[in-house]
């Protein structure tokens, strides 16, 4: 059997789906990874994985260019004849599924991590595209041979209410998976008497709550709270919500934050901080929080879809209202004032990460979806047996 994994960046494939690709290969699949050209394609190839670049521009609205991309995908799939096509993010879900239907590929899986710019932004361009993208999603995600993987319960309900896909074809799999054993080797730093090192690790997008983070850091310093506010990540020029690098540089020059840029070794970075925050406006299921949780670090995040899947307020982290820099500053101050609370939350977060978000769990559930489509008779028998055992 052959599986094609399609994402909008090779960075995404390398950082979020290489473990899935390697697991599929060990299970006997011939795996092809496709994405726009990038520097991570060679890293995937160095791991023995097959990767091909696509002539795809993420922000393109040129109809002829987009039709050319769709036809390119159709020809690629007709050449490869995969058993299953698995698309990640909304654009790849639409294009990959449409191309697969045209090429006659029987099984289509799409993983949508969050609703994306078109559905979350209030900009006129997003509002204009929303009904068009909704229609394309209904067309692309339909059919008996299609399954939609969503990462949080809120998105499941949203897709059901919007009528974008047959509810029977939705599968809830929380996140893309994290190697919790690797991060569990980190000994979380305690806040006892130390100057707090607070970290926000994300793509530099406005809707990740970066501005609220900077404002919270300013407020804490104004009130005499000495903290090191760290920001890890780079701008994403392919996303309309990208923060200009010049803006980040101004924050650095002001002394509000320390900008680390892109960080490959997240394990070492997480071992050096006391608290991890993510004041995002909406997520699928944020990997940065799960990695921090696996390290036993206390978490502060917003009470929004995706984030509240990882954090239960007061149990394994703190939840704050969205777009509320004052609440973020108060939460950081609360952990600084109460090291025992910070330790308790971090310990609970580590347990939750290992039992719910470990990559072995996510990969197995994803492969179960593949089996459901590729081996329907075998899967039906397995489901029947499971129902008998449950009675």
C-alpha positions as CSV (number, residue, x, y, z in Angstrom):
1,X,0.0,0.0,0.0
2,X,1.1,3.6,-0.6
3,X,0.2,6.7,1.3
4,X,0.7,10.3,0.2
5,X,1.1,12.9,3.0
6,X,0.4,16.4,1.7
7,X,1.2,19.6,3.8
8,X,1.6,23.3,3.0
9,X,5.3,23.4,4.2
10,X,8.1,20.8,4.5
11,X,8.7,22.3,7.9
12,X,5.3,21.0,9.0
13,X,6.0,17.5,7.7
14,X,9.4,17.4,9.4
15,X,8.4,18.7,12.8
16,X,4.9,17.3,13.1
17,X,4.5,14.3,10.8
18,X,7.8,12.6,10.3
19,X,7.1,10.1,13.2
20,X,3.8,9.2,11.4
21,X,5.6,8.7,8.1
22,X,8.3,6.5,9.7
23,X,5.6,4.5,11.5
24,X,3.7,4.0,8.3
25,X,6.9,2.8,6.5
26,X,7.6,0.3,9.3
27,X,4.0,-1.0,8.9
28,X,4.7,-1.7,5.2
29,X,3.4,1.5,3.5
30,X,5.3,3.1,0.6
31,X,5.2,6.7,1.8
32,X,5.5,9.9,-0.3
33,X,5.6,13.3,1.3
34,X,4.7,16.4,-0.8
35,X,4.8,20.1,0.0
36,X,6.1,23.4,-1.4
37,X,9.9,23.7,-1.8
38,X,11.8,24.3,1.5
39,X,14.9,23.6,3.5
40,X,13.4,20.7,5.4
41,X,12.8,18.5,2.4
42,X,16.5,17.4,2.4
43,X,16.2,16.5,6.1
44,X,13.3,14.3,5.3
45,X,15.3,12.6,2.6
46,X,18.2,12.2,4.9
47,X,15.9,10.1,7.1
48,X,15.3,7.8,4.2
49,X,11.8,9.3,3.4
50,X,10.7,10.2,-0.1
51,X,9.8,13.8,-0.5
52,X,8.8,15.8,-3.6
53,X,8.4,19.6,-3.9
54,X,5.2,21.1,-5.3
55,X,4.7,24.3,-7.3
56,X,2.4,25.7,-4.6
57,X,2.1,29.2,-3.2
58,X,0.2,29.3,0.1
59,X,-1.2,32.9,-0.3
60,X,-2.0,32.7,-4.0
61,X,-5.5,33.8,-5.1
62,X,-4.6,33.6,-8.8
63,X,-7.2,31.3,-10.4
64,X,-5.0,30.0,-13.2
65,X,-2.2,29.3,-10.8
66,X,-4.5,27.4,-8.5
67,X,-6.0,25.4,-11.3
68,X,-2.5,24.5,-12.5
69,X,-1.6,23.3,-9.0
70,X,-4.8,21.2,-8.9
71,X,-3.9,19.6,-12.3
72,X,-0.3,19.0,-11.1
73,X,-1.7,17.1,-8.1
74,X,-4.0,15.1,-10.3
75,X,-1.2,14.0,-12.6
76,X,1.1,13.2,-9.6
77,X,-1.6,11.0,-8.0
78,X,-2.4,9.2,-11.3
79,X,1.4,8.5,-11.6
80,X,1.8,7.3,-8.0
81,X,-1.6,5.5,-7.6
82,X,-1.6,5.6,-3.8
83,X,-4.1,3.8,-1.7
84,X,-4.7,6.8,0.5
85,X,-4.1,10.6,0.4
86,X,-3.7,12.4,3.7
87,X,-3.9,16.2,3.6
88,X,-3.0,18.6,6.5
89,X,-4.5,22.1,6.9
90,X,-7.5,23.4,5.0
91,X,-5.9,24.3,1.7
92,X,-4.2,20.9,1.4
93,X,-7.4,19.2,2.5
94,X,-9.3,20.8,-0.3
95,X,-6.7,20.5,-3.1
96,X,-5.6,17.0,-2.1
97,X,-9.1,15.6,-1.8
98,X,-10.3,17.2,-5.0
99,X,-7.3,15.9,-6.9
100,X,-7.7,12.4,-5.3
101,X,-11.4,12.3,-6.4
102,X,-10.5,13.3,-9.9
103,X,-7.6,10.8,-10.0
104,X,-9.8,8.0,-8.7
105,X,-8.0,7.4,-5.4
106,X,-10.3,5.5,-3.1
107,X,-9.3,6.7,0.3
108,X,-8.9,10.3,1.5
109,X,-8.0,11.4,5.0
110,X,-7.8,15.1,6.0
111,X,-6.4,16.5,9.3
112,X,-7.5,20.1,10.0
113,X,-5.6,21.6,12.9
114,X,-7.7,24.6,13.7
115,X,-10.0,26.6,11.4
116,X,-7.2,28.7,9.9
117,X,-7.1,32.3,8.7
118,X,-10.2,32.1,6.5
119,X,-12.4,31.1,9.3
120,X,-10.8,33.0,12.2
121,X,-9.9,36.4,10.8
122,X,-12.2,39.3,10.6
123,X,-10.4,40.9,7.6
124,X,-12.5,41.5,4.5
125,X,-10.4,39.1,2.4
126,X,-11.1,36.2,4.9
127,X,-14.9,37.1,5.0
128,X,-15.0,37.1,1.2
129,X,-13.2,33.7,0.9
130,X,-15.2,32.0,3.7
131,X,-18.3,30.9,1.7
132,X,-16.1,29.8,-1.2
133,X,-13.8,27.7,1.0
134,X,-16.9,26.3,2.8
135,X,-18.3,25.1,-0.5
136,X,-15.0,23.6,-1.6
137,X,-14.7,21.8,1.8
138,X,-18.2,20.3,1.4
139,X,-17.2,19.0,-2.1
140,X,-13.7,17.8,-1.1
141,X,-14.6,16.2,2.2
142,X,-17.7,14.3,1.1
143,X,-18.0,10.7,0.1
144,X,-17.8,7.3,1.7
145,X,-14.1,7.1,1.2
146,X,-13.3,10.2,3.2
147,X,-12.5,10.8,6.8
148,X,-11.9,14.1,8.6
149,X,-9.6,14.2,11.6
150,X,-10.1,17.1,14.0
151,X,-8.0,17.9,17.1
152,X,-10.5,19.3,19.5
153,X,-14.1,18.8,20.5
154,X,-15.0,22.4,19.7
155,X,-14.0,22.0,16.1
156,X,-16.0,18.8,15.8
157,X,-19.1,20.6,16.9
158,X,-18.3,23.5,14.6
159,X,-18.0,21.3,11.5
160,X,-21.2,19.4,12.5
161,X,-23.2,22.6,12.8
162,X,-21.8,24.1,9.6
163,X,-22.8,20.9,7.7
164,X,-19.3,20.8,6.1
165,X,-19.0,17.0,6.4
166,X,-21.0,13.9,7.3
167,X,-20.7,13.7,11.1
168,X,-20.2,9.9,10.8
169,X,-17.0,10.6,9.0
170,X,-15.4,12.8,11.6
171,X,-12.7,11.4,13.9
172,X,-11.4,13.2,17.0
173,X,-7.6,12.7,17.5
174,X,-6.1,15.1,19.9
175,X,-3.0,16.7,18.3
176,X,-0.2,15.5,16.1
177,X,1.6,13.7,18.9
178,X,4.7,14.5,21.0
179,X,7.5,12.2,22.0
180,X,6.7,12.5,25.7
181,X,9.5,10.3,26.8
182,X,12.1,12.6,25.3
183,X,10.6,15.6,27.0
184,X,10.0,13.8,30.3
185,X,13.8,13.6,30.7
186,X,13.8,17.4,31.4
187,X,13.8,18.3,35.1
188,X,11.5,21.3,35.3
189,X,13.1,24.4,37.0
190,X,11.4,25.6,40.2
191,X,10.4,29.2,40.8
192,X,11.9,29.3,44.4
193,X,13.7,32.6,44.6
194,X,14.7,32.6,40.9
195,X,14.1,35.3,38.4
196,X,11.2,33.8,36.3
197,X,12.0,32.9,32.7
198,X,8.7,32.8,30.8
199,X,8.5,31.4,27.3
200,X,6.1,31.9,24.4
201,X,7.1,29.5,21.6
202,X,5.0,29.9,18.4
203,X,4.9,31.1,14.8
204,X,5.0,34.9,14.9
205,X,1.4,35.6,14.1
206,X,-0.9,38.1,15.7
207,X,-3.5,35.5,16.5
208,X,-1.0,33.6,18.7
209,X,-1.4,36.4,21.2
210,X,2.1,37.7,20.8
211,X,1.1,41.4,21.3
212,X,-0.8,40.5,24.5
213,X,2.3,38.7,25.7
214,X,4.5,41.7,25.1
215,X,2.0,44.0,26.8
216,X,1.9,41.7,29.8
217,X,5.7,41.7,30.1
218,X,5.6,45.5,30.0
219,X,3.1,45.6,32.8
220,X,5.0,43.3,35.0
221,X,8.2,45.3,34.7
222,X,6.3,48.5,35.3
223,X,5.1,47.1,38.6
224,X,8.6,46.0,39.6
225,X,8.3,42.3,38.7
226,X,11.6,41.2,37.3
227,X,11.0,38.5,34.6
228,X,12.8,37.3,31.5
229,X,10.1,37.2,28.8
230,X,11.4,34.9,26.0
231,X,9.9,34.7,22.5
232,X,10.9,31.7,20.3
233,X,9.8,31.5,16.7
234,X,10.0,33.2,13.3
235,X,7.6,35.1,11.1
236,X,5.5,33.1,8.7
237,X,5.3,35.3,5.5
238,X,2.9,32.8,3.9
239,X,0.2,33.7,6.5
240,X,-1.7,37.0,6.3
241,X,-1.6,37.3,10.1
242,X,2.2,37.3,10.2
243,X,3.9,39.8,12.5
244,X,6.6,41.9,10.6
245,X,10.1,41.1,11.8
246,X,10.7,44.9,12.2
247,X,7.9,45.0,14.9
248,X,9.6,42.2,16.8
249,X,12.9,44.0,16.6
250,X,11.3,47.1,18.1
251,X,10.1,45.1,21.1
252,X,13.6,43.7,21.6
253,X,15.1,47.2,21.4
254,X,12.6,48.5,23.9
255,X,13.7,45.7,26.3
256,X,10.2,44.1,26.5
257,X,11.3,40.7,25.3
258,X,14.2,38.5,24.4
259,X,13.7,37.1,20.9
260,X,15.4,33.7,20.3
261,X,14.3,33.3,16.7
262,X,13.9,29.7,15.4
263,X,14.9,27.1,18.0
264,X,15.6,23.5,16.9
265,X,16.4,22.1,20.3
266,X,13.2,22.7,22.2
267,X,14.2,20.2,24.9
268,X,17.1,22.3,26.0
269,X,15.1,25.5,25.8
270,X,12.3,24.1,27.9
271,X,14.8,22.9,30.5
272,X,15.9,26.5,30.9
273,X,12.5,28.1,31.7
274,X,10.0,28.2,34.5
275,X,6.7,28.9,32.8
276,X,5.3,28.4,29.3
277,X,2.4,30.6,28.0
278,X,0.3,30.6,24.9
279,X,-2.3,33.4,24.7
280,X,-3.6,32.2,21.4
281,X,-7.0,33.2,19.9
282,X,-7.8,29.6,18.7
283,X,-5.9,26.4,18.1
284,X,-6.3,22.9,16.8
285,X,-4.3,21.4,19.6
286,X,-1.0,23.3,20.4
287,X,2.1,21.2,20.3
288,X,4.1,23.8,22.2
289,X,1.9,23.4,25.2
290,X,2.0,19.6,25.1
291,X,5.8,19.6,24.9
292,X,6.0,21.9,27.9
293,X,3.5,19.8,29.8
294,X,5.6,16.7,29.1
295,X,8.5,18.5,30.8
296,X,6.4,19.2,33.9
297,X,6.3,22.9,33.4
298,X,3.3,25.0,34.5
299,X,1.2,26.3,31.7
300,X,-0.8,29.5,31.1
301,X,-3.1,29.7,28.1
302,X,-6.4,31.1,26.9
303,X,-9.8,29.6,27.4
304,X,-10.3,28.9,23.7
305,X,-10.8,25.8,21.5
306,X,-7.7,23.7,21.3
307,X,-5.9,25.3,24.3
308,X,-8.5,24.2,26.8
309,X,-8.1,20.6,25.5
310,X,-4.6,20.7,27.0
311,X,-5.2,22.8,30.1
312,X,-8.0,22.4,32.7
313,X,-8.0,25.6,34.8
314,X,-6.4,25.1,38.3
315,X,-5.7,21.4,37.7
316,X,-2.8,21.2,35.2
317,X,-2.4,24.9,34.3
318,X,-4.2,28.3,34.3
319,X,-6.7,29.5,31.8
320,X,-7.2,33.2,31.1
321,X,-9.6,35.1,28.8
322,X,-8.6,35.7,25.2
323,X,-7.0,39.0,24.3
324,X,-6.5,39.9,27.9
325,X,-2.9,41.0,28.7
326,X,-3.8,42.0,32.2
327,X,-5.1,38.5,33.0
328,X,-1.9,37.1,31.5
329,X,0.3,39.3,33.6
330,X,-1.7,38.4,36.7
331,X,-1.4,34.7,36.0
332,X,2.4,34.9,35.6
333,X,2.5,36.9,38.9
334,X,0.3,34.3,40.6
335,X,2.8,31.5,39.7
336,X,5.7,33.6,40.7
337,X,4.1,34.2,44.1
338,X,3.2,30.5,44.7
339,X,6.0,28.1,43.7
340,X,4.1,25.2,45.2
341,X,1.1,25.8,42.9
342,X,3.4,26.1,39.9
343,X,5.0,22.7,40.8
344,X,1.6,21.0,41.4
345,X,0.3,22.3,38.0
346,X,3.4,21.2,36.2
347,X,3.3,17.7,37.7
348,X,-0.3,17.2,36.7
349,X,0.4,18.5,33.2
350,X,3.2,15.9,32.8
351,X,0.8,13.1,33.6
352,X,-1.9,14.4,31.3
353,X,0.6,14.7,28.4
354,X,1.8,11.1,28.8
355,X,-1.7,9.6,29.0
356,X,-3.5,11.7,26.3
357,X,-1.1,13.3,23.9
358,X,1.9,10.9,23.4
359,X,2.7,10.4,19.8
360,X,2.3,6.6,20.0
361,X,-1.3,7.1,20.9
362,X,-1.9,9.6,18.1
363,X,-0.1,7.5,15.5
364,X,-2.0,4.4,16.4
365,X,-5.4,6.2,16.2
366,X,-4.4,7.7,12.8
367,X,-3.4,4.3,11.5
368,X,-6.7,3.0,12.7
369,X,-8.4,5.5,10.5
370,X,-6.3,4.3,7.5
371,X,-7.3,0.7,8.3
372,X,-11.0,1.7,8.5
373,X,-10.8,3.0,4.9
374,X,-8.3,0.5,3.4
375,X,-9.5,-2.6,5.1
376,X,-13.3,-2.0,5.6
377,X,-14.2,-5.7,6.0
378,X,-11.5,-6.4,8.5
379,X,-12.3,-3.2,10.4
380,X,-16.0,-4.0,10.4
381,X,-15.3,-7.4,11.9
382,X,-13.0,-5.8,14.5
383,X,-15.7,-3.2,15.4
384,X,-18.3,-6.0,15.7
385,X,-16.1,-8.0,18.0
386,X,-15.4,-4.9,20.1
387,X,-19.2,-4.2,20.5
388,X,-19.7,-7.8,21.6
389,X,-17.0,-7.6,24.2
390,X,-18.4,-4.3,25.5
391,X,-21.8,-5.9,26.3
